[in-house]
Structures are given as C-alpha cells and as structure tokens.
Amino acid sequence: MSDNDGKKTLGVRGGGPRSGSVKQSFSHGRTKNVVVETKRKRVVVPKPGAGGGKGGGGSALGGSGGKRPAGISDAEMERRLKALQAAKAREAEEQAQREAEEKARAEERARQRAEKEQKEREQREAEERAKAKAEEEAQKARDAAEAAKKAEAAAAAPKADPAAAAQARGPAGGGAGAPKSAQPQRKSEREREERGRSTRGRDDGNRRSGKLTLNQALGGEGGRQKSMAAMKRKQERARQKAMGGQQQREKVVRDVQLPEAITVAELANRMAERVADVVKSLMQNGIMATQNQTIDADTAELIIEEFGHRVTRVSDADVEDVIKTVDDKPEDLQSRPPVITIMGHVDHGKTSLLDKIRQANVTSGEAGGITQHIGAYQVTTKGGDVLTFLDTPGHAAFTSMRSRGAQVTDIVVLVVAADDAVMPQTVEAINHAKAAGVPMIVAINKVDKPSANPTKVRTDLLQHEVVVEQMSGEVQDVEVSAHTGQGLDELLDAIALQAELLELKANPNRAAEGAVIEAQLDVGRGPVATVLVQNGTLKQGDIFVVGEQYGKVRALINDKGERVKEAGPSVPVEVLGLNGTPEAGDVLNVTETEAQAREIAEYREHAAKEKRAAAGAATTLEQLMMKAKEDESVSELPVVVKADVQGSAEAIVQALEKVGNDEVRVRVIHYGVGAITETDIGLAEASGCPVIGFNVRANAPARNAANQKGVEIRYYSVIYDLVDDVKAAASGLLSNEVRENFIGYAQIKEVFKVSNVGKVAGCLVTEGVARRSAGVRLLRDDVVIHEGTLKTLKRFKDEVAEVQSGQECGMAFENYDDIRPDDVIEIFEREEIERSL
C-alpha cells in the first residue's frame, strides 16, 4: 500500500491563489465584474504511518529512522516519548497505590466488623448468663418452697406409715434413698431445659440471624435510621430488664437562681429538666409559651416549685455583689505614702513648684505653659519619705478635674501667688478641699518677686475662713519660691508632719481598689487609664472592672515611664489592657474571673443607657411642646469635640455649655477621646457642624472624607483659644442690634395738594439735617402718629438728597396723607451693630 493509501494528495488548485469573479451592483442599475482572489494557508499534514503504531516509539527511540511527523527533530521526538513513558509509569504507580489503599480500607472494615460482632457476642452472652442466673435463683426458691410444703404434709401424715413418709421424702428432697450420681445429672438436665426454653421464648428481634440486610440496618422497612442515643437507651432498658426490673432514679432537688425575667429554655436549663416538660407545665397553668419566650419571675417560681426545686430570687444589681467590701483587720494595715493634691488659680506656679520638687520640667511640655491634664507623680524626700503628688489644672474650665483631685487626696496644698493674692479658682479650690474634708497647707509662692506681699494673701484668706498659723489659726502656711527653690524643704516638712498626724494606713495584701485620675486613647497602646491605687496591690495579669469598662492588666507603667510588676497603695500607675476608655473618676475594682468583670460592666452600661434615655425623654406632651417652643427662638451652634484625654474632653464640654444666652447656645453633639475618625466626619456632615480636635489629629481617611464632604476640622492645643473661637462663632448667630441716631427735626408750615403726588408738606428744617434715605416719624402734640419713609424731598422744584438746618423744603410721605400744619417731623437713621457673647 502506498503512503497516501489511494487518497488524493492535498494541494493548492492551479498552483496558486484561487480566483473568481463577483458581480458588483451600483445605483441606477449599473454593474461591474470584479475579480476576487482567495489565498489559502498551507497546512502540513503528517502521513498516516509517521508516528502511529505501537512500535513507532521504539524505532524512533532507537534512531532507526522510523516515520515521524514532519518538522520534528530526533531530540524532540525522544523527549516526547520519554514524557509518554513517564506518564504511563506514573499512571501504573497511582493504580497500584489506589489498589493498596482499597485493600487497606477493606481490611480495616473487616477488622471493625469483627470487633463489633465480638463485642455484641460478649454482650449477649453476659445478658444470657445474667438471665440464666436469675432464673436459676428463682427455680431454687420455688424448689425450696415446694420442699417445705411437702415436709409439712409429711409431718401431718400418721407416723405409722414410715414407708409412705420415706417415699414422700425421697422424690422431694432427693434424700438418702436416691443415688448420688443421679443428683448432678438431674440438675444439668434441668439447666439445659431452662436454657432452651429461655432461648426459644426470646423475641427474635433482639438477635440477628443470617445476613444483615439494609432494611435491618436502617431499623425497619426503609424507615428512619435510629440515633446512637436511641440505641444506647434500648441497650440500657434490656440490661435493666435482665438484672430484674428498672430501678427508679432518685429526684435531685436543685437551688434555682431566678432573675426578674427569664426565658423558658433558660429556666429548664437551670432546673436540669426537659424543655418540653416545662412548656407542658406552663400550658397546664394556662400560659402558652414557647422555649424562646420570656416569663416573669412569679410564674417561673410557680413552675420551679411544681418540679420540686428550691427558688433563690436574684436581682440584676446582684452582679455587683462580687466586688467585696470587706473591712480590713487592724493587724493587716500598713503605713502608706500620703496623696497630696496641688491646687490653686491658673498661672500661680503650681506645676513649676512641683517641677522644682521633682527636679523635672513638666510645664514646658504643656501647651501655652498651662496645665491641662491631671498629673500624678511620686517623690522621695531627702529624709526618705515617699510622697504622691497630684497636679490639677487651675483654669476655670477644669472644675470637675479639681473636684476629682480633692476627692482622692489626703492633703491639699493650696498655692497662692504672693503678687496676685486670692483669685476665683483659689476660692473654688478652698471649697473643694472643705467639701472633701481634707486638711490644707497654704504655699505662698513667688515671694522672690519685688511686688510680693505675703501678708495680703494671709489677710485675703481670712475672708474665706482659712486662718493660717501666723494669724493664730491651725492651717500651716509656708513662703516658697518655685524659681529659686526657697522654702521647699519647709513645705515638705509641713507635708510630712501633716501626714504623720493623719496616720495613713492601708492593706496591701488584698484585691486592689483605685480611682481613675485620667483616661485617654493612645494610638499605639489602646485605652490607657492613670489609676491611683487606694487599697490593695494591683498586679500584672489582674482582671478588673472600672466603670462601664473591664479588662486584664497587660502592663503597669509608673510616673517615670518604667514598667513595673505591681503597684501598692498610694502609687499612681498607667494601666494598659482595657477594652474601652473609662470615665475619669471611675473606681477600679479587681475581680476573680473575666466573666464577672464582663457581667458587671454590661450591667452598668445598660443601667447608664436607661438613665440617659429617661433623662432625655420628656414626661408629658405639654412639656415636649413647651420645649419645642423654647427651642424655636434659640439658635444653636452644633460641634463635635475630640480630645486626647477624658478629663480634657469633659472640661471642654462643660466650658462650651456655658457659652451662650437666651438667643444662642452651643450644642455638643458628640465628644470622645482619641483621633478624629471617618465616623466623626460623617456625624459632622449630617449635623452641618465643624469638628474640634484638642491635642489630637484626624487620620488619613478622615482627612480625605472631610475634604470631599466639605467638613471643617479645627485643631487646638490651648483651651483658651478653643473657647474664644467657639464664642466668636456663636456670636455670629446673634441678630445685629439696631440703633437709631436722630439727625434732625423739621416743622410743617403749610400743606399743599399737588396733582399726581398728593399732599405735600412745606417744612422748615429746625435742627440737624433732613435726608431722603433716612427714616421719619410724624409727631403731633409730641405723640408719634406715623412712622415711615419719605416719598419725596424737594427744594425749589428740584429733588435733593439732603436739606440743611434753617432751610425750607417740601416733603411727602409714602402711603400717608394725614398731615397738618405745626406737626413736627423727626428724622433718624438706623445703624446695625454686631453683638458678641
């Protein structure tokens, strides 16, 4: 056979491109013949015997010059054949591996089946043995009863017939007359008979005979497959039946904690009863409830008593009972450092004085040179005494911060500048100290200045019932200078003396309790709280709850920025590991478990939310309408405030709420701690208000969102500037004040009637000037009878802008004609003056 097997060889017709003629039509019936050539691609087709056949691969591999597709080299052909052989070898390996796995699986199934059958067989044998033993005992009991009856009958029979008695005794008891070998034989026969009877009488469904079919495995004719629990219950019932009947389990009586409201499912869970039984019991009491519905405590108590359990009523507030308030024993108490709060008016040198004591420079770190945060520091004196200082702001806006400082302190050091005397915040600090009931030491600062007058300070303090020792009082006073260091040792001695008198003690060996001095949201560290430990010892790893937040102490950092393992009484530390930013002033308590801390925090959050909702809701419709009517006349300037720490945010909000009057007020829509986020921008856009950042900045997404939405972000680092700017913005909402300036008077001499104009007054300007643009009032006998504007102001038939005093003119009023001679015209101008708060 030839290579092409009698088929026609492929080729290009005519040895070149195929040509043809196409008739092309045009408009107006014109046509044209166009010659079209079609070129074909040359396709290389391998000859039928080139690479086919089983031996082709081997001949090509051996280089025998076997036929192969055109254009393929020997190396390529060899590579292809190797790949083919590798694929076949891989396929054979996979097949062998699959077969081995299948064989292993079959062996495993067979082993499991054999184990299962062995287990079932052992279980059946044990059941049979137990049942046979029970039946044997029953048979023995029956035999004994029969023997006793026969013995009684034999005793009752006449004694003269000993043969009959012996005969009766022989079969019954198997006595001496019976052969010994017959006794065990009869016993074994009886056992076999009993075993056969028990085997025949057993239900066929308990024992599998023959092959296991699919229907049998599914538990019936294609029915639902039984669960493992059902199988175990069935086996347990069979075992109990074999052991001589079901034993009644003893009822377990439980103490059920019952809150004010509980779901049916939770109630069933606490009683360890089935939900269906609880629902059924509720239905019998006329209550149709599903397992997810909530029932009240009285109904739940009725159900619990029906089931035979004991009720323990609990309240939601009971979650706080885990915070134990145990009084410490006197022998457990140890001395602790005093907590000293430095208070006074702004710029009287409180922080500078503390810097001098600590040999540090805090003032330079505060914006504008004023303190805007509470600082907590520990100082060791030359005598070795440890003192804890709290530095509070003196600015008017920080009232709540000063109040908090006074509440957690033992001694208040009142700093008064000798060149400035007693100021408003000094008075406020005195009141805070008196309210907290803590002793006070007066530090008269800036005594190195030429204008210093300490005597005036002592005299001014008398007005506020602070009598210093030099004025024959009990309050210690020390003249100091933060600039030169004068009097600092005397001040520290006075503090040490006062602390000794107080005999300050605490128990360090108990769960910690402390007060949050300041809280902030740090970008890298998360929520951070500055805590002053008041009792116990706070350790790393402690679980705690603080206000509406909870957490686990991840790290403790002291006032020098060093990490410490624990903090005892009167030690201020920064606590890391909170789940949110607490409020400044919250109390920190250590709990045993995280679940307790979370439960307390959630309860407090829920209670606070309800309290806020109740405070914001108007009680009656009349009050709601009255409030809406009041707000109608008041312009509001809404703002969103973000600050670096909780105390600053509170101070700013309190300061802004004081800005305004009956016409304008500032409304803080939202305030928080941390960087300005996209959420804040979205809130500001919806409310049409600016975002105010105090010592914080907006993150990149927030900046982009603010640019797109046109929201203004304003940054501040000094609280003065912030309040002043907001006050100026609020002043812009005030309506301008209108003032009237009288510029002249004119007296009407004659009244003329002019066509197309009406009545025109011939006037003499007696005082000032008459202007066309000014307002006018018509006075008759010094009573205003009309107020309006001029329609025309003429002098000798000419319209003029103004007429000077002593000249005559003609005036006509707009929409008013009731004018008479001797009436007086009052001419005035209105001037608008901008108001400010």
PyMOL commands that set and color helices and strands:
alter all, ss='L'
color gray80, all
select helices_A, chain A and resi 13-15+27-29+55-61+74-156+162-173+182-201+204-206+214-217+228-242+264-271+275-284+297-306+316-322+330-332+350-358+363-365+367-369+396-407+424-436+454-462+469-471+488-502+594-616+621-632+646-657+678-687+700-709+719-731
alter helices_A, ss='H'
color red, helices_A
select strands_A, chain A and resi 18-25+31-38+255-258+261-263+294-296+310-313+334-335+339-344+375-380+386-391+411-417+440-445+476-479+505-506+513-522+526-535+538-539+543-546+549-557+563-564+566-567+572-578+587-591+635-643+664-673+691-694+713-716+737-754+758-771+775-780+783-795+798-799+802-804+808-813+824-833
alter strands_A, ss='S'
color yellow, strands_A
deselect
rebuild
show_as cartoon
